[in-house]
Amino acid sequence: MQDNEALTIDGRTGKPDPTPPVIHLKTADDVRLEMARVYRDMRQGKIETADGTKFAYVLGQLAKMIETGQLEARLELIEHTLKVRKIK
């Protein structure tokens, strides 16, 4: 079967939607890159400004969560180091 062929599934005929790309959002840099992509898509009219604004808000929240998690891990390491030094 070729990509441009229509399919019939459950009585409905049409071309299947392409699989959306995987978006990596594990690091603050990943989130920054995705936010930049959303901004470019808004500027180019690929997505509505209202939708892009919502995406950017959620991405901003993800960035804060990543930052908080990193700070928490660093604080735990500092606390552990101080505790070990205190025992010696």
Biopython code that builds the backbone (N, CA, C, O; Angstrom):
import numpy as np
from Bio.PDB.StructureBuilder import StructureBuilder

atoms = [
    (1, "MET", "N", (0.840, -1.182, 0.000)),
    (1, "MET", "CA", (0.000, 0.000, 0.000)),
    (1, "MET", "C", (0.883, 1.244, 0.000)),
    (1, "MET", "O", (1.886, 1.298, 0.711)),
    (2, "GLN", "N", (0.512, 2.230, -0.790)),
    (2, "GLN", "CA", (1.272, 3.467, -0.867)),
    (2, "GLN", "C", (0.700, 4.485, 0.109)),
    (2, "GLN", "O", (-0.436, 4.355, 0.567)),
    (3, "ASP", "N", (1.500, 5.499, 0.421)),
    (3, "ASP", "CA", (1.086, 6.516, 1.390)),
    (3, "ASP", "C", (-0.145, 7.295, 0.959)),
    (3, "ASP", "O", (-0.899, 7.761, 1.813)),
    (4, "ASN", "N", (-0.370, 7.449, -0.332)),
    (4, "ASN", "CA", (-1.478, 8.281, -0.786)),
    (4, "ASN", "C", (-2.759, 7.496, -1.028)),
    (4, "ASN", "O", (-3.734, 8.059, -1.525)),
    (5, "GLU", "N", (-2.783, 6.203, -0.687)),
    (5, "GLU", "CA", (-3.985, 5.395, -0.877)),
    (5, "GLU", "C", (-4.963, 5.622, 0.273)),
    (5, "GLU", "O", (-4.568, 5.777, 1.428)),
    (6, "ALA", "N", (-6.265, 5.639, -0.078)),
    (6, "ALA", "CA", (-7.308, 5.758, 0.939)),
    (6, "ALA", "C", (-7.557, 4.386, 1.547)),
    (6, "ALA", "O", (-7.433, 3.369, 0.863)),
    (7, "LEU", "N", (-7.904, 4.353, 2.817)),
    (7, "LEU", "CA", (-8.202, 3.122, 3.529)),
    (7, "LEU", "C", (-9.667, 3.087, 3.907)),
    (7, "LEU", "O", (-10.305, 4.130, 4.048)),
    (8, "THR", "N", (-10.203, 1.880, 4.074)),
    (8, "THR", "CA", (-11.542, 1.721, 4.617)),
    (8, "THR", "C", (-11.411, 0.948, 5.919)),
    (8, "THR", "O", (-11.017, -0.219, 5.930)),
    (9, "ILE", "N", (-11.748, 1.614, 7.016)),
    (9, "ILE", "CA", (-11.684, 1.010, 8.340)),
    (9, "ILE", "C", (-12.998, 1.296, 9.034)),
    (9, "ILE", "O", (-13.424, 2.447, 9.135)),
    (10, "ASP", "N", (-13.648, 0.223, 9.519)),
    (10, "ASP", "CA", (-14.936, 0.350, 10.202)),
    (10, "ASP", "C", (-15.936, 1.138, 9.370)),
    (10, "ASP", "O", (-16.698, 1.943, 9.904)),
    (11, "GLY", "N", (-15.932, 0.908, 8.080)),
    (11, "GLY", "CA", (-16.895, 1.549, 7.197)),
    (11, "GLY", "C", (-16.562, 2.978, 6.828)),
    (11, "GLY", "O", (-17.308, 3.606, 6.077)),
    (12, "ARG", "N", (-15.479, 3.502, 7.327)),
    (12, "ARG", "CA", (-15.073, 4.872, 7.007)),
    (12, "ARG", "C", (-13.886, 4.817, 6.054)),
    (12, "ARG", "O", (-12.961, 4.024, 6.232)),
    (13, "THR", "N", (-13.931, 5.661, 5.057)),
    (13, "THR", "CA", (-12.859, 5.689, 4.070)),
    (13, "THR", "C", (-12.128, 7.020, 4.155)),
    (13, "THR", "O", (-12.741, 8.074, 4.324)),
    (14, "GLY", "N", (-10.844, 6.952, 4.036)),
    (14, "GLY", "CA", (-10.053, 8.176, 4.042)),
    (14, "GLY", "C", (-8.595, 7.880, 4.259)),
    (14, "GLY", "O", (-8.211, 6.751, 4.566)),
    (15, "LYS", "N", (-7.805, 8.881, 4.101)),
    (15, "LYS", "CA", (-6.373, 8.755, 4.309)),
    (15, "LYS", "C", (-6.097, 8.880, 5.807)),
    (15, "LYS", "O", (-6.592, 9.809, 6.446)),
    (16, "PRO", "N", (-5.317, 7.963, 6.376)),
    (16, "PRO", "CA", (-5.040, 8.046, 7.812)),
    (16, "PRO", "C", (-4.200, 9.275, 8.139)),
    (16, "PRO", "O", (-3.380, 9.723, 7.337)),
    (17, "ASP", "N", (-4.427, 9.806, 9.339)),
    (17, "ASP", "CA", (-3.628, 10.937, 9.802)),
    (17, "ASP", "C", (-2.193, 10.464, 10.003)),
    (17, "ASP", "O", (-1.967, 9.354, 10.485)),
    (18, "PRO", "N", (-1.233, 11.291, 9.640)),
    (18, "PRO", "CA", (0.158, 10.890, 9.879)),
    (18, "PRO", "C", (0.436, 10.846, 11.377)),
    (18, "PRO", "O", (-0.168, 11.583, 12.156)),
    (19, "THR", "N", (1.339, 9.991, 11.756)),
    (19, "THR", "CA", (1.720, 9.901, 13.159)),
    (19, "THR", "C", (2.423, 11.197, 13.555)),
    (19, "THR", "O", (3.373, 11.618, 12.894)),
    (20, "PRO", "N", (1.955, 11.831, 14.634)),
    (20, "PRO", "CA", (2.598, 13.090, 15.042)),
    (20, "PRO", "C", (4.039, 12.831, 15.479)),
    (20, "PRO", "O", (4.354, 11.744, 15.964)),
    (21, "PRO", "N", (4.897, 13.807, 15.311)),
    (21, "PRO", "CA", (6.295, 13.617, 15.715)),
    (21, "PRO", "C", (6.416, 13.522, 17.234)),
    (21, "PRO", "O", (5.610, 14.086, 17.973)),
    (22, "VAL", "N", (7.420, 12.810, 17.675)),
    (22, "VAL", "CA", (7.695, 12.715, 19.107)),
    (22, "VAL", "C", (8.319, 14.035, 19.549)),
    (22, "VAL", "O", (9.256, 14.531, 18.922)),
    (23, "ILE", "N", (7.797, 14.591, 20.621)),
    (23, "ILE", "CA", (8.319, 15.854, 21.149)),
    (23, "ILE", "C", (8.998, 15.545, 22.480)),
    (23, "ILE", "O", (8.353, 15.097, 23.428)),
    (24, "HIS", "N", (10.284, 15.785, 22.539)),
    (24, "HIS", "CA", (11.043, 15.532, 23.760)),
    (24, "HIS", "C", (10.949, 16.754, 24.672)),
    (24, "HIS", "O", (11.274, 17.871, 24.270)),
    (25, "LEU", "N", (10.499, 16.522, 25.905)),
    (25, "LEU", "CA", (10.349, 17.617, 26.873)),
    (25, "LEU", "C", (10.945, 17.225, 28.221)),
    (25, "LEU", "O", (10.369, 17.523, 29.268)),
    (26, "LYS", "N", (12.096, 16.558, 28.197)),
    (26, "LYS", "CA", (12.703, 16.091, 29.437)),
    (26, "LYS", "C", (13.628, 17.108, 30.088)),
    (26, "LYS", "O", (13.866, 17.047, 31.295)),
    (27, "THR", "N", (14.145, 18.028, 29.312)),
    (27, "THR", "CA", (15.074, 19.018, 29.861)),
    (27, "THR", "C", (14.554, 20.425, 29.586)),
    (27, "THR", "O", (13.682, 20.631, 28.741)),
    (28, "ALA", "N", (15.106, 21.377, 30.315)),
    (28, "ALA", "CA", (14.721, 22.773, 30.087)),
    (28, "ALA", "C", (15.059, 23.194, 28.663)),
    (28, "ALA", "O", (14.335, 23.988, 28.063)),
    (29, "ASP", "N", (16.150, 22.672, 28.121)),
    (29, "ASP", "CA", (16.515, 23.010, 26.747)),
    (29, "ASP", "C", (15.513, 22.423, 25.754)),
    (29, "ASP", "O", (15.185, 23.065, 24.756)),
    (30, "ASP", "N", (15.021, 21.202, 26.019)),
    (30, "ASP", "CA", (13.977, 20.614, 25.166)),
    (30, "ASP", "C", (12.743, 21.513, 25.145)),
    (30, "ASP", "O", (12.165, 21.773, 24.090)),
    (31, "VAL", "N", (12.354, 21.977, 26.321)),
    (31, "VAL", "CA", (11.170, 22.834, 26.437)),
    (31, "VAL", "C", (11.407, 24.156, 25.712)),
    (31, "VAL", "O", (10.515, 24.664, 25.032)),
    (32, "ARG", "N", (12.602, 24.707, 25.858)),
    (32, "ARG", "CA", (12.944, 25.961, 25.173)),
    (32, "ARG", "C", (12.835, 25.804, 23.659)),
    (32, "ARG", "O", (12.292, 26.673, 22.976)),
    (33, "LEU", "N", (13.352, 24.701, 23.143)),
    (33, "LEU", "CA", (13.287, 24.464, 21.700)),
    (33, "LEU", "C", (11.844, 24.314, 21.220)),
    (33, "LEU", "O", (11.481, 24.823, 20.160)),
    (34, "GLU", "N", (11.028, 23.615, 22.003)),
    (34, "GLU", "CA", (9.620, 23.443, 21.622)),
    (34, "GLU", "C", (8.877, 24.772, 21.693)),
    (34, "GLU", "O", (8.038, 25.060, 20.839)),
    (35, "MET", "N", (9.178, 25.581, 22.703)),
    (35, "MET", "CA", (8.531, 26.883, 22.808)),
    (35, "MET", "C", (8.914, 27.767, 21.619)),
    (35, "MET", "O", (8.081, 28.513, 21.106)),
    (36, "ALA", "N", (10.152, 27.684, 21.190)),
    (36, "ALA", "CA", (10.591, 28.446, 20.015)),
    (36, "ALA", "C", (9.858, 27.964, 18.762)),
    (36, "ALA", "O", (9.489, 28.768, 17.906)),
    (37, "ARG", "N", (9.646, 26.645, 18.656)),
    (37, "ARG", "CA", (8.915, 26.106, 17.509)),
    (37, "ARG", "C", (7.470, 26.603, 17.506)),
    (37, "ARG", "O", (6.939, 26.970, 16.458)),
    (38, "VAL", "N", (6.840, 26.613, 18.676)),
    (38, "VAL", "CA", (5.468, 27.114, 18.788)),
    (38, "VAL", "C", (5.416, 28.581, 18.380)),
    (38, "VAL", "O", (4.504, 28.992, 17.663)),
    (39, "TYR", "N", (6.376, 29.363, 18.826)),
    (39, "TYR", "CA", (6.431, 30.785, 18.472)),
    (39, "TYR", "C", (6.550, 30.954, 16.959)),
    (39, "TYR", "O", (5.825, 31.747, 16.357)),
    (40, "ARG", "N", (7.466, 30.207, 16.350)),
    (40, "ARG", "CA", (7.627, 30.298, 14.887)),
    (40, "ARG", "C", (6.345, 29.896, 14.166)),
    (40, "ARG", "O", (5.953, 30.528, 13.185)),
    (41, "ASP", "N", (5.691, 28.837, 14.657)),
    (41, "ASP", "CA", (4.440, 28.397, 14.031)),
    (41, "ASP", "C", (3.356, 29.462, 14.146)),
    (41, "ASP", "O", (2.566, 29.641, 13.219)),
    (42, "MET", "N", (3.308, 30.167, 15.269)),
    (42, "MET", "CA", (2.339, 31.259, 15.409)),
    (42, "MET", "C", (2.665, 32.380, 14.433)),
    (42, "MET", "O", (1.777, 32.890, 13.749)),
    (43, "ARG", "N", (3.930, 32.764, 14.368)),
    (43, "ARG", "CA", (4.341, 33.859, 13.476)),
    (43, "ARG", "C", (4.064, 33.537, 12.012)),
    (43, "ARG", "O", (3.736, 34.424, 11.224)),
    (44, "GLN", "N", (4.198, 32.262, 11.656)),
    (44, "GLN", "CA", (3.992, 31.849, 10.267)),
    (44, "GLN", "C", (2.534, 31.516, 9.964)),
    (44, "GLN", "O", (2.196, 31.183, 8.828)),
    (45, "GLY", "N", (1.673, 31.604, 10.971)),
    (45, "GLY", "CA", (0.257, 31.333, 10.773)),
    (45, "GLY", "C", (-0.085, 29.854, 10.691)),
    (45, "GLY", "O", (-1.176, 29.497, 10.247)),
    (46, "LYS", "N", (0.831, 28.986, 11.112)),
    (46, "LYS", "CA", (0.575, 27.542, 11.082)),
    (46, "LYS", "C", (-0.373, 27.120, 12.199)),
    (46, "LYS", "O", (-1.122, 26.154, 12.058)),
    (47, "ILE", "N", (-0.333, 27.852, 13.311)),
    (47, "ILE", "CA", (-1.274, 27.606, 14.405)),
    (47, "ILE", "C", (-1.857, 28.945, 14.833)),
    (47, "ILE", "O", (-1.225, 29.992, 14.693)),
    (48, "GLU", "N", (-3.068, 28.886, 15.356)),
    (48, "GLU", "CA", (-3.740, 30.094, 15.832)),
    (48, "GLU", "C", (-2.977, 30.665, 17.027)),
    (48, "GLU", "O", (-2.416, 29.921, 17.832)),
    (49, "THR", "N", (-2.966, 31.974, 17.130)),
    (49, "THR", "CA", (-2.270, 32.639, 18.225)),
    (49, "THR", "C", (-2.825, 32.201, 19.578)),
    (49, "THR", "O", (-2.064, 32.002, 20.525)),
    (50, "ALA", "N", (-4.137, 32.051, 19.674)),
    (50, "ALA", "CA", (-4.747, 31.631, 20.942)),
    (50, "ALA", "C", (-4.255, 30.241, 21.342)),
    (50, "ALA", "O", (-3.956, 30.001, 22.512)),
    (51, "ASP", "N", (-4.170, 29.330, 20.380)),
    (51, "ASP", "CA", (-3.675, 27.985, 20.679)),
    (51, "ASP", "C", (-2.193, 28.027, 21.043)),
    (51, "ASP", "O", (-1.764, 27.372, 21.992)),
    (52, "GLY", "N", (-1.421, 28.792, 20.293)),
    (52, "GLY", "CA", (0.005, 28.907, 20.573)),
    (52, "GLY", "C", (0.273, 29.480, 21.952)),
    (52, "GLY", "O", (1.202, 29.058, 22.640)),
    (53, "THR", "N", (-0.542, 30.442, 22.352)),
    (53, "THR", "CA", (-0.398, 31.041, 23.677)),
    (53, "THR", "C", (-0.644, 29.997, 24.761)),
    (53, "THR", "O", (0.067, 29.961, 25.766)),
    (54, "LYS", "N", (-1.643, 29.157, 24.559)),
    (54, "LYS", "CA", (-1.933, 28.086, 25.524)),
    (54, "LYS", "C", (-0.784, 27.089, 25.577)),
    (54, "LYS", "O", (-0.373, 26.666, 26.658)),
    (55, "PHE", "N", (-0.263, 26.711, 24.406)),
    (55, "PHE", "CA", (0.874, 25.788, 24.368)),
    (55, "PHE", "C", (2.075, 26.393, 25.096)),
    (55, "PHE", "O", (2.746, 25.715, 25.875)),
    (56, "ALA", "N", (2.335, 27.666, 24.837)),
    (56, "ALA", "CA", (3.477, 28.337, 25.461)),
    (56, "ALA", "C", (3.310, 28.388, 26.983)),
    (56, "ALA", "O", (4.282, 28.228, 27.721)),
    (57, "TYR", "N", (2.083, 28.611, 27.448)),
    (57, "TYR", "CA", (1.831, 28.636, 28.891)),
    (57, "TYR", "C", (2.161, 27.278, 29.510)),
    (57, "TYR", "O", (2.860, 27.200, 30.520)),
    (58, "VAL", "N", (1.655, 26.216, 28.896)),
    (58, "VAL", "CA", (1.904, 24.867, 29.413)),
    (58, "VAL", "C", (3.405, 24.558, 29.372)),
    (58, "VAL", "O", (3.949, 23.983, 30.315)),
    (59, "LEU", "N", (4.061, 24.937, 28.295)),
    (59, "LEU", "CA", (5.507, 24.719, 28.201)),
    (59, "LEU", "C", (6.247, 25.489, 29.291)),
    (59, "LEU", "O", (7.224, 24.991, 29.850)),
    (60, "GLY", "N", (5.789, 26.693, 29.593)),
    (60, "GLY", "CA", (6.388, 27.468, 30.677)),
    (60, "GLY", "C", (6.230, 26.769, 32.021)),
    (60, "GLY", "O", (7.147, 26.771, 32.843)),
    (61, "GLN", "N", (5.063, 26.173, 32.240)),
    (61, "GLN", "CA", (4.828, 25.429, 33.477)),
    (61, "GLN", "C", (5.742, 24.205, 33.549)),
    (61, "GLN", "O", (6.284, 23.892, 34.609)),
    (62, "LEU", "N", (5.908, 23.518, 32.421)),
    (62, "LEU", "CA", (6.820, 22.368, 32.383)),
    (62, "LEU", "C", (8.249, 22.798, 32.703)),
    (62, "LEU", "O", (8.957, 22.114, 33.442)),
    (63, "ALA", "N", (8.668, 23.925, 32.151)),
    (63, "ALA", "CA", (10.017, 24.427, 32.418)),
    (63, "ALA", "C", (10.201, 24.698, 33.913)),
    (63, "ALA", "O", (11.250, 24.386, 34.477)),
    (64, "LYS", "N", (9.185, 25.275, 34.551)),
    (64, "LYS", "CA", (9.262, 25.536, 35.992)),
    (64, "LYS", "C", (9.364, 24.235, 36.779)),
    (64, "LYS", "O", (10.129, 24.142, 37.739)),
    (65, "MET", "N", (8.588, 23.228, 36.368)),
    (65, "MET", "CA", (8.629, 21.936, 37.061)),
    (65, "MET", "C", (10.001, 21.279, 36.913)),
    (65, "MET", "O", (10.526, 20.712, 37.871)),
    (66, "ILE", "N", (10.574, 21.354, 35.724)),
    (66, "ILE", "CA", (11.908, 20.791, 35.500)),
    (66, "ILE", "C", (12.926, 21.516, 36.369)),
    (66, "ILE", "O", (13.762, 20.887, 37.016)),
    (67, "GLU", "N", (12.850, 22.836, 36.379)),
    (67, "GLU", "CA", (13.772, 23.640, 37.185)),
    (67, "GLU", "C", (13.625, 23.311, 38.669)),
    (67, "GLU", "O", (14.624, 23.171, 39.375)),
    (68, "THR", "N", (12.397, 23.189, 39.140)),
    (68, "THR", "CA", (12.157, 22.860, 40.542)),
    (68, "THR", "C", (12.729, 21.491, 40.877)),
    (68, "THR", "O", (13.340, 21.312, 41.931)),
    (69, "GLY", "N", (12.534, 20.529, 39.989)),
    (69, "GLY", "CA", (13.083, 19.188, 40.202)),
    (69, "GLY", "C", (14.602, 19.192, 40.266)),
    (69, "GLY", "O", (15.196, 18.489, 41.084)),
    (70, "GLN", "N", (15.231, 19.983, 39.403)),
    (70, "GLN", "CA", (16.690, 20.072, 39.410)),
    (70, "GLN", "C", (17.193, 20.734, 40.689)),
    (70, "GLN", "O", (18.183, 20.295, 41.275)),
    (71, "LEU", "N", (16.509, 21.788, 41.116)),
    (71, "LEU", "CA", (16.900, 22.461, 42.358)),
    (71, "LEU", "C", (16.716, 21.541, 43.561)),
    (71, "LEU", "O", (17.541, 21.527, 44.475)),
    (72, "GLU", "N", (15.635, 20.778, 43.553)),
    (72, "GLU", "CA", (15.379, 19.839, 44.639)),
    (72, "GLU", "C", (16.492, 18.794, 44.717)),
    (72, "GLU", "O", (16.971, 18.476, 45.805)),
    (73, "ALA", "N", (16.901, 18.264, 43.569)),
    (73, "ALA", "CA", (17.971, 17.265, 43.538)),
    (73, "ALA", "C", (19.289, 17.857, 44.038)),
    (73, "ALA", "O", (20.026, 17.204, 44.776)),
    (74, "ARG", "N", (19.580, 19.086, 43.638)),
    (74, "ARG", "CA", (20.815, 19.741, 44.081)),
    (74, "ARG", "C", (20.786, 20.000, 45.589)),
    (74, "ARG", "O", (21.791, 19.824, 46.278)),
    (75, "LEU", "N", (19.624, 20.419, 46.091)),
    (75, "LEU", "CA", (19.494, 20.678, 47.522)),
    (75, "LEU", "C", (19.670, 19.389, 48.318)),
    (75, "LEU", "O", (20.335, 19.390, 49.354)),
    (76, "GLU", "N", (19.087, 18.297, 47.849)),
    (76, "GLU", "CA", (19.242, 17.011, 48.533)),
    (76, "GLU", "C", (20.708, 16.595, 48.570)),
    (76, "GLU", "O", (21.178, 16.072, 49.580)),
    (77, "LEU", "N", (21.429, 16.822, 47.481)),
    (77, "LEU", "CA", (22.856, 16.484, 47.435)),
    (77, "LEU", "C", (23.641, 17.327, 48.435)),
    (77, "LEU", "O", (24.511, 16.812, 49.138)),
    (78, "ILE", "N", (23.339, 18.608, 48.499)),
    (78, "ILE", "CA", (24.017, 19.493, 49.458)),
    (78, "ILE", "C", (23.715, 19.053, 50.883)),
    (78, "ILE", "O", (24.621, 18.971, 51.712)),
    (79, "GLU", "N", (22.440, 18.768, 51.176)),
    (79, "GLU", "CA", (22.064, 18.334, 52.519)),
    (79, "GLU", "C", (22.752, 17.028, 52.887)),
    (79, "GLU", "O", (23.217, 16.864, 54.015)),
    (80, "HIS", "N", (22.818, 16.103, 51.942)),
    (80, "HIS", "CA", (23.481, 14.821, 52.192)),
    (80, "HIS", "C", (24.972, 15.040, 52.463)),
    (80, "HIS", "O", (25.533, 14.443, 53.381)),
    (81, "THR", "N", (25.607, 15.893, 51.664)),
    (81, "THR", "CA", (27.033, 16.184, 51.838)),
    (81, "THR", "C", (27.295, 16.793, 53.206)),
    (81, "THR", "O", (28.249, 16.409, 53.883)),
    (82, "LEU", "N", (26.465, 17.732, 53.617)),
    (82, "LEU", "CA", (26.631, 18.359, 54.934)),
    (82, "LEU", "C", (26.420, 17.348, 56.060)),
    (82, "LEU", "O", (27.116, 17.389, 57.074)),
    (83, "LYS", "N", (25.474, 16.456, 55.883)),
    (83, "LYS", "CA", (25.196, 15.438, 56.897)),
    (83, "LYS", "C", (26.388, 14.492, 57.036)),
    (83, "LYS", "O", (26.769, 14.136, 58.151)),
    (84, "VAL", "N", (26.976, 14.085, 55.916)),
    (84, "VAL", "CA", (28.133, 13.186, 55.942)),
    (84, "VAL", "C", (29.320, 13.873, 56.603)),
    (84, "VAL", "O", (30.032, 13.257, 57.395)),
    (85, "ARG", "N", (29.536, 15.138, 56.285)),
    (85, "ARG", "CA", (30.652, 15.882, 56.884)),
    (85, "ARG", "C", (30.460, 16.045, 58.390)),
    (85, "ARG", "O", (31.428, 16.032, 59.150)),
    (86, "LYS", "N", (29.214, 16.199, 58.815)),
    (86, "LYS", "CA", (28.909, 16.393, 60.233)),
    (86, "LYS", "C", (29.206, 15.116, 61.020)),
    (86, "LYS", "O", (29.645, 15.180, 62.169)),
    (87, "ILE", "N", (28.967, 13.958, 60.403)),
    (87, "ILE", "CA", (29.191, 12.673, 61.065)),
    (87, "ILE", "C", (30.675, 12.436, 61.301)),
    (87, "ILE", "O", (31.046, 11.855, 62.321)),
    (88, "LYS", "N", (31.530, 12.869, 60.387)),
    (88, "LYS", "CA", (32.979, 12.626, 60.501)),
    (88, "LYS", "C", (33.609, 13.404, 61.603)),
    (88, "LYS", "O", (34.817, 13.303, 61.818)),
]
sb = StructureBuilder()
sb.init_structure("model")
sb.init_model(0)
sb.init_chain("A")
sb.init_seg("    ")
for serial, (resi, resn, name, xyz) in enumerate(atoms, 1):
    if name == "N":
        sb.init_residue(resn, " ", resi, " ")
    sb.init_atom(name, np.array(xyz, "f"), 0.0, 1.0, " ", f" {name:<3s}", serial, name[0])
structure = sb.get_structure()
